[in-house]
Amino acid sequence: MKQKLMTKQKGKLPDGWKWKNLSEVSRIFSGSSAPQDRESFDNGNNPFVRVSDLSKYKRTSNLIQVNNFVTDDCVLKEKLTRAKKGTLLFPKSGAAILTNNRALLGFEAYIVSHLAAVEPFEDVVISKWIYYYFLTLDMLNYCENPAYPSLKLSVIKKIIIPLPPLSEQQKIVEKLDKQMAEIEMMKKEDIQSNSKCQKLLASFINNEISKLDCDEISFSEIVDEFRYGSSSKANTLELGYPILRIPNIIGDEINLTDLKHTDLDDREYEKLSLKKGDLLFVRTNGNPYFIGRCAVFNMDENKYVFASYLIRARIRKELAVPDYVNILFKEGKGRLQLFSKATTSAGNYNINTESLKSIKLKIPDKKTQIKIIEKYNSMKLHITNVVVNQNKKSNAISQLPQSILNEVFGKYEIPEEV
């Protein structure tokens, strides 16, 4: 099987470097069956590492963060596979291979059978040299059948690795450590910047609302009617009326992707037809983030209806601009009140018409509402542009590690065998 890196290889190794089979520089083995009893013994000093623990690997600290659990069966304990500190671990079977997770053990631990282990011979290779090299490899290339991925130890042993002298390995690894730490710092700063952008709109709206010289009133005072949607079965055959469901409301506005239809009689349709300015709320969801999400209906009137997991609030337009109310429930304190009034049942989060009616909102004159809408839209456009540029930066940062590693490992032509 031809060994591949993520870029083309074209050059010979520098003087003093050699190509080696992985089996020449390390011991390769796999784990054992995980114990059924995961209660701790020996004061919890015997961690057991699973495939899922690899995703918790901290590159900056070179430790897998795991919960300690093992069997208290001493006979079984002797049959378990134990890996030394500094051993490289990666999945060797199943879909986990596709994740390309690799991790170095920061302590001795038992490992499960779905893990492959590479224990370096310390007199010839540094464990992190193997780790960084493996980050450039797509392990799927070493599976006989990519549709049912599985790595054989005999194949892993034949992986070819470039090997400079130990002193040079150490220098390169130290440099890579420093670069990777800098990238991690960039990622953290990037995440913080994105988080700030997400909070700006809410902060802006709350500040604008706090300056309003008007009393709070109940949401019910500016709504003609609250109504739950239809529980009639939806279809994909375009039979009946187009019906808006939770998937059509979870964005910032109504999205007609995955639109379905439902067949209603005239009486039911009259109750559930949507008019411009109607505000639709998601009333139940397993994800608390989606609860209370809302959107203003501004599409063709007397055409669409809505499903039972939504609540329609028909705004009294002589008192309130629907887009203003929508902003209060998206970014302002109205949303916080919704969260506080939500209930849970059978794993779902719920709001109802009574909780909606009791929410307190500041509703100034319509001229002031329109000014706030204009300010909000202007700021939202600006933040959207910032986020677009931030996403480009995020993508560039995410590509840095592979670019750096390929600069070290990816410029050499790998031989068929050594």
C-alpha positions as CSV (number, residue, x, y, z in Angstrom):
1,M,0.0,0.0,0.0
2,K,1.5,3.3,-1.1
3,Q,2.2,5.7,1.8
4,K,0.8,9.2,1.3
5,L,1.2,12.5,3.1
6,M,-1.2,15.3,2.5
7,T,1.1,17.1,0.0
8,K,3.3,15.8,-2.8
9,Q,6.8,14.6,-1.8
10,K,9.7,15.6,-4.0
11,G,13.2,15.7,-2.5
12,K,15.7,13.6,-0.8
13,L,16.3,13.4,3.0
14,P,18.9,15.8,4.4
15,D,22.3,14.3,5.3
16,G,22.2,12.2,8.4
17,W,18.5,11.5,8.1
18,K,17.2,8.0,7.3
19,W,14.0,6.3,6.3
20,K,12.8,3.7,8.8
21,N,9.9,1.3,9.1
22,L,7.9,2.2,12.2
23,S,8.6,-1.3,13.7
24,E,12.4,-0.4,13.7
25,V,11.9,2.5,16.0
26,S,9.0,1.5,18.1
27,R,6.9,-1.3,19.6
28,I,3.5,-1.5,18.0
29,F,0.6,-3.2,19.8
30,S,-3.1,-2.8,20.5
31,G,-5.3,-2.7,23.6
32,S,-7.5,-5.3,25.3
33,S,-11.2,-5.6,25.9
34,A,-12.5,-3.0,28.3
35,P,-13.6,-4.2,31.7
36,Q,-17.3,-4.1,32.5
37,D,-16.7,-2.9,36.0
38,R,-15.4,0.7,36.0
39,E,-15.2,1.2,39.7
40,S,-11.8,2.5,40.8
41,F,-9.4,0.5,42.9
42,D,-5.8,1.1,44.2
43,N,-7.0,4.6,45.1
44,G,-7.9,5.3,41.4
45,N,-4.3,5.2,40.2
46,N,-5.0,3.0,37.2
47,P,-6.6,5.1,34.4
48,F,-8.2,3.3,31.5
49,V,-8.2,5.1,28.1
50,R,-10.9,4.7,25.5
51,V,-11.2,5.9,21.9
52,S,-13.5,8.8,23.0
53,D,-10.7,10.1,25.3
54,L,-8.5,10.9,22.4
55,S,-10.7,13.9,21.5
56,K,-9.8,15.4,24.9
57,Y,-6.1,15.5,24.1
58,K,-4.5,18.8,24.9
59,R,-1.8,19.4,22.4
60,T,-0.2,22.2,24.6
61,S,0.0,20.0,27.6
62,N,0.7,16.6,25.9
63,L,-1.8,14.9,28.2
64,I,-5.0,13.0,27.6
65,Q,-7.6,14.3,30.0
66,V,-9.5,11.2,31.2
67,N,-11.5,10.1,34.1
68,N,-9.9,7.3,36.0
69,F,-11.8,4.1,36.0
70,V,-10.7,0.4,36.0
71,T,-11.8,-3.0,37.1
72,D,-11.4,-4.2,40.6
73,D,-10.9,-7.7,39.3
74,C,-7.2,-8.3,39.9
75,V,-7.1,-11.4,37.6
76,L,-8.6,-9.3,34.8
77,K,-6.2,-6.5,35.6
78,E,-3.3,-8.7,34.7
79,K,-4.8,-9.5,31.3
80,L,-5.3,-5.9,30.3
81,T,-2.9,-4.0,28.0
82,R,-0.9,-1.3,29.6
83,A,0.8,1.5,27.7
84,K,3.8,3.6,28.9
85,K,4.0,7.3,29.2
86,G,4.9,8.8,25.8
87,T,3.0,6.1,23.8
88,L,1.2,7.4,20.7
89,L,-2.5,6.2,20.6
90,F,-4.9,6.3,17.7
91,P,-8.1,4.5,16.6
92,K,-7.6,1.3,14.7
93,S,-11.1,0.3,13.8
94,G,-14.5,1.7,12.9
95,A,-15.6,5.2,12.0
96,A,-13.2,6.6,14.6
97,I,-10.4,6.2,12.1
98,L,-12.0,9.0,10.1
99,T,-11.5,11.5,13.0
100,N,-7.7,11.2,12.7
101,N,-7.4,11.7,16.4
102,R,-3.9,11.0,17.8
103,A,-2.7,11.5,21.3
104,L,0.4,11.0,23.4
105,L,-0.1,9.4,26.8
106,G,1.2,11.7,29.6
107,F,1.1,8.8,32.1
108,E,0.9,5.0,32.1
109,A,-2.6,3.7,31.4
110,Y,-4.6,0.6,30.3
111,I,-5.9,0.9,26.7
112,V,-8.9,-0.6,24.9
113,S,-8.8,-3.0,22.0
114,H,-10.0,-0.3,19.5
115,L,-6.8,1.6,20.1
116,A,-3.4,1.1,18.3
117,A,-0.3,2.0,20.3
118,V,3.1,3.1,19.1
119,E,5.7,3.0,22.0
120,P,8.9,4.7,20.8
121,F,12.4,3.3,21.4
122,E,13.7,6.2,23.3
123,D,17.3,5.7,22.2
124,V,16.4,6.4,18.6
125,V,13.3,8.5,18.4
126,I,11.4,11.1,20.4
127,S,7.7,10.3,21.0
128,K,6.6,13.7,19.8
129,W,8.5,13.2,16.6
130,I,6.3,10.2,15.8
131,Y,3.3,12.1,17.0
132,Y,3.9,15.1,14.7
133,Y,4.6,12.9,11.8
134,F,1.4,10.9,12.3
135,L,-0.6,14.2,12.2
136,T,0.4,14.4,8.5
137,L,-0.9,10.9,7.7
138,D,-4.4,9.9,6.6
139,M,-4.8,6.6,8.3
140,L,-7.6,5.7,5.9
141,N,-4.9,5.2,3.3
142,Y,-3.7,2.2,5.3
143,C,-7.1,0.4,5.5
144,E,-7.7,-2.4,3.0
145,N,-11.4,-1.5,2.7
146,P,-12.1,2.2,3.4
147,A,-15.9,1.5,3.5
148,Y,-15.2,-0.7,6.6
149,P,-12.1,0.9,8.0
150,S,-9.7,-1.2,10.0
151,L,-6.0,-1.0,10.6
152,K,-3.9,-4.1,10.9
153,L,-0.9,-4.0,13.1
154,S,1.2,-5.6,10.3
155,V,0.4,-2.6,8.1
156,I,1.1,-0.1,10.8
157,K,4.5,-1.7,11.4
158,K,5.4,-1.0,7.7
159,I,4.7,2.7,7.9
160,I,7.8,4.5,6.8
161,I,9.0,7.4,8.9
162,P,11.9,9.9,8.3
163,L,14.4,9.9,11.1
164,P,17.0,12.5,11.8
165,P,19.6,12.2,14.6
166,L,18.1,12.6,18.1
167,S,19.6,16.0,18.7
168,E,18.0,17.3,15.5
169,Q,14.7,15.7,16.3
170,Q,14.7,17.6,19.6
171,K,15.4,20.9,17.9
172,I,12.6,20.5,15.4
173,V,10.1,19.2,18.0
174,E,10.9,22.2,20.3
175,K,10.2,24.5,17.3
176,L,7.0,22.7,16.4
177,D,5.9,22.8,20.1
178,K,6.4,26.6,20.1
179,Q,4.6,27.1,16.8
180,M,1.6,24.9,17.8
181,A,1.3,26.7,21.2
182,E,1.2,30.0,19.3
183,I,-1.5,28.6,17.0
184,E,-3.5,27.5,20.0
185,M,-3.3,31.0,21.5
186,M,-4.5,32.4,18.1
187,K,-7.4,30.0,18.2
188,K,-8.4,31.1,21.7
189,E,-8.2,34.8,20.7
190,D,-10.3,34.0,17.6
191,I,-13.0,32.2,19.7
192,Q,-13.1,35.1,22.1
193,S,-13.4,37.6,19.2
194,N,-16.3,35.6,17.7
195,S,-18.0,35.4,21.1
196,K,-17.8,39.2,21.5
197,C,-19.4,39.7,18.1
198,Q,-22.3,37.4,19.1
199,K,-22.9,39.5,22.3
200,L,-22.6,42.9,20.7
201,L,-26.2,43.0,19.3
202,A,-27.7,41.9,22.5
203,S,-25.7,44.5,24.4
204,F,-26.7,47.2,21.9
205,I,-30.4,46.4,22.1
206,N,-30.4,46.2,25.9
207,N,-28.6,49.6,26.1
208,E,-31.1,51.1,23.6
209,I,-34.1,49.8,25.5
210,S,-32.8,50.9,28.9
211,K,-32.7,54.5,27.6
212,L,-36.4,54.5,26.6
213,D,-38.6,56.7,28.6
214,C,-41.7,54.5,28.8
215,D,-43.1,51.9,31.1
216,E,-43.0,48.2,30.6
217,I,-46.3,46.5,29.5
218,S,-47.3,42.9,29.2
219,F,-46.7,41.4,25.8
220,S,-50.4,40.4,25.7
221,E,-51.3,44.2,25.5
222,I,-49.9,44.5,22.0
223,V,-51.1,41.1,20.7
224,D,-54.6,40.5,19.2
225,E,-54.3,36.7,19.5
226,F,-52.0,33.9,20.5
227,R,-52.5,30.6,18.8
228,Y,-50.9,27.1,18.6
229,G,-50.4,25.6,15.2
230,S,-51.8,22.5,13.4
231,S,-51.1,19.0,14.5
232,S,-52.3,17.6,11.2
233,K,-49.8,15.3,9.5
234,A,-47.4,17.0,7.1
235,N,-46.5,15.6,3.6
236,T,-43.8,16.0,1.0
237,L,-46.2,15.6,-1.9
238,E,-47.2,19.3,-1.9
239,L,-50.8,18.3,-1.0
240,G,-52.7,21.1,0.7
241,Y,-51.2,24.2,2.2
242,P,-47.4,24.9,2.8
243,I,-46.8,24.6,6.6
244,L,-44.1,26.2,8.5
245,R,-42.4,24.0,11.2
246,I,-39.5,24.4,13.6
247,P,-36.8,23.8,10.9
248,N,-38.2,26.8,9.0
249,I,-37.9,29.1,12.1
250,I,-34.5,28.3,13.6
251,G,-32.6,30.8,11.6
252,D,-32.7,34.6,11.9
253,E,-35.7,34.6,9.6
254,I,-38.2,32.3,7.9
255,N,-36.4,29.7,5.8
256,L,-38.4,27.7,3.2
257,T,-35.8,24.9,3.0
258,D,-37.4,21.5,3.7
259,L,-40.9,23.0,3.3
260,K,-43.8,20.5,3.8
261,H,-47.5,20.7,3.2
262,T,-50.7,19.7,5.1
263,D,-54.3,19.2,4.1
264,L,-56.7,21.3,6.2
265,D,-60.4,22.0,5.9
266,D,-61.6,25.6,5.4
267,R,-62.4,26.2,9.1
268,E,-59.0,25.0,10.3
269,Y,-57.3,27.0,7.5
270,E,-59.0,30.2,8.5
271,K,-57.7,29.8,12.1
272,L,-54.1,29.0,11.1
273,S,-53.4,31.1,8.0
274,L,-50.6,33.5,8.4
275,K,-50.6,37.3,7.7
276,K,-47.8,39.7,7.2
277,G,-46.4,40.8,10.6
278,D,-47.4,37.6,12.5
279,L,-44.7,36.6,14.9
280,L,-43.9,32.9,15.1
281,F,-42.2,31.3,18.2
282,V,-40.7,27.9,18.6
283,R,-42.5,26.6,21.7
284,T,-40.8,23.2,22.3
285,N,-37.4,21.7,21.5
286,G,-34.9,19.3,22.9
287,N,-32.2,22.0,22.5
288,P,-32.7,24.9,25.0
289,Y,-30.9,27.2,22.5
290,F,-33.8,26.9,20.1
291,I,-36.6,27.5,22.6
292,G,-38.4,30.8,22.0
293,R,-36.7,31.4,18.7
294,C,-38.9,33.7,16.6
295,A,-39.3,35.2,13.2
296,V,-41.6,37.7,11.5
297,F,-43.8,36.3,8.8
298,N,-43.4,38.7,5.8
299,M,-44.4,36.4,2.9
300,D,-47.6,35.9,0.8
301,E,-50.7,36.3,3.0
302,N,-53.4,33.7,3.1
303,K,-51.2,31.0,1.7
304,Y,-49.1,29.5,4.6
305,V,-50.1,27.8,7.8
306,F,-48.0,26.8,10.8
307,A,-47.4,23.6,12.8
308,S,-48.2,22.7,16.4
309,Y,-44.7,23.2,17.8
310,L,-45.0,26.9,16.9
311,I,-47.0,29.7,18.5
312,R,-48.4,32.6,16.5
313,A,-48.6,36.0,18.0
314,R,-50.7,38.4,15.9
315,I,-49.2,41.9,16.7
316,R,-51.5,44.9,17.0
317,K,-49.8,47.0,14.3
318,E,-51.3,50.3,15.6
319,L,-49.3,49.8,18.7
320,A,-46.1,47.9,17.7
321,V,-43.9,47.3,14.7
322,P,-43.5,43.5,14.4
323,D,-39.8,43.8,13.6
324,Y,-39.2,45.8,16.8
325,V,-40.9,43.1,18.9
326,N,-38.9,40.4,17.1
327,I,-35.7,42.2,18.0
328,L,-36.7,42.3,21.7
329,F,-37.2,38.5,21.7
330,K,-34.0,37.8,19.6
331,E,-31.5,40.0,21.4
332,G,-33.2,41.8,24.3
333,K,-34.4,41.0,27.7
334,G,-37.6,39.5,26.2
335,R,-35.5,36.4,25.3
336,L,-34.1,36.2,28.8
337,Q,-37.6,36.3,30.3
338,L,-38.6,33.5,27.9
339,F,-35.7,31.3,29.1
340,S,-36.7,32.0,32.8
341,K,-40.3,30.9,32.1
342,A,-39.4,27.7,30.1
343,T,-40.4,24.3,31.6
344,T,-39.0,20.9,30.9
345,S,-40.8,17.7,30.2
346,A,-39.6,14.3,28.7
347,G,-36.3,15.9,27.8
348,N,-37.9,18.9,25.9
349,Y,-37.9,22.5,26.9
350,N,-41.2,24.3,26.5
351,I,-42.9,27.7,26.5
352,N,-46.7,28.3,26.3
353,T,-49.0,31.2,25.5
354,E,-49.5,32.1,29.2
355,S,-45.7,32.5,29.7
356,L,-45.6,34.6,26.5
357,K,-48.5,36.8,27.6
358,S,-46.8,37.7,30.9
359,I,-43.5,38.9,29.5
360,K,-42.8,42.6,30.1
361,L,-41.6,44.8,27.2
362,K,-40.9,48.4,26.7
363,I,-43.0,49.6,23.7
364,P,-42.3,53.3,22.8
365,D,-44.1,55.2,20.1
366,K,-43.8,53.6,16.6
367,K,-41.5,56.3,15.3
368,T,-39.0,55.4,18.1
369,Q,-39.4,51.7,17.3
370,I,-38.6,52.3,13.7
371,K,-35.4,54.2,14.6
372,I,-34.3,51.3,16.8
373,I,-34.9,48.9,14.0
374,E,-32.8,51.0,11.6
375,K,-29.9,51.2,14.1
376,Y,-30.2,47.5,14.8
377,N,-30.1,46.6,11.1
378,S,-27.1,48.9,10.5
379,M,-25.2,47.4,13.4
380,K,-26.1,43.8,12.3
381,L,-24.8,44.4,8.8
382,H,-21.5,45.7,10.2
383,I,-21.2,42.8,12.6
384,T,-22.0,40.4,9.8
385,N,-19.1,41.8,7.7
386,V,-16.8,41.5,10.7
387,V,-17.9,37.9,11.2
388,V,-17.3,37.0,7.5
389,N,-13.7,38.4,7.8
390,Q,-13.3,36.6,11.1
391,N,-14.4,33.3,9.6
392,K,-11.8,33.7,6.8
393,K,-9.2,34.3,9.5
394,S,-10.4,31.2,11.4
395,N,-10.1,29.1,8.3
396,A,-6.6,30.3,7.8
397,I,-5.6,29.6,11.4
398,S,-7.1,26.0,11.1
399,Q,-4.8,25.3,8.2
400,L,-1.7,26.5,9.8
401,P,-0.8,23.3,11.7
402,Q,-0.9,21.1,8.6
403,S,1.1,23.7,6.6
404,I,3.8,23.8,9.3
405,L,4.0,20.0,9.5
406,N,4.1,19.6,5.8
407,E,7.0,22.0,5.7
408,V,8.9,19.6,8.0
409,F,7.7,16.3,6.7
410,G,5.9,16.8,3.4
411,K,8.7,17.8,1.1
412,Y,10.5,14.4,0.9
413,E,9.8,11.6,-1.5
414,I,8.8,8.6,0.5
415,P,10.4,5.3,-0.8
416,E,8.2,2.2,-1.6
417,E,10.1,0.3,1.1
418,V,13.3,0.5,3.2
